[in-house]
C-alpha cells in the first residue's frame, strides 16, 4: 500500500495543530518533507517525544507509517 502525505501523514499531525506551536507547519507537505528526518527523530524518541506531554505520543503504528512514508520517497 502506498503511503501519501495527504491521506496518511497529515491526518496524524492535524490532531495537534491547534494545541502546539511548531517551528514549521507539520500539516504542510513541503515543510514536513524538508524536515522529515528531524520529525522522525522526535516522534520515535520515547525519552523526548513529539508531541510533548501531557499529550499522548504517537503510536508505534503511526511512527512506522511515517517511517514508511520517508523510506518510499515522501509522496505528496
Secondary structure as GFF3:
##gff-version 3
##sequence-region A 1 76
A	DSSP	pi_helix	5	9	.	.	.	ID=ss1
A	DSSP	alpha_helix	10	14	.	.	.	ID=ss2
A	DSSP	alpha_helix	29	34	.	.	.	ID=ss3
A	DSSP	alpha_helix	36	43	.	.	.	ID=ss4
A	DSSP	alpha_helix	60	71	.	.	.	ID=ss5
###
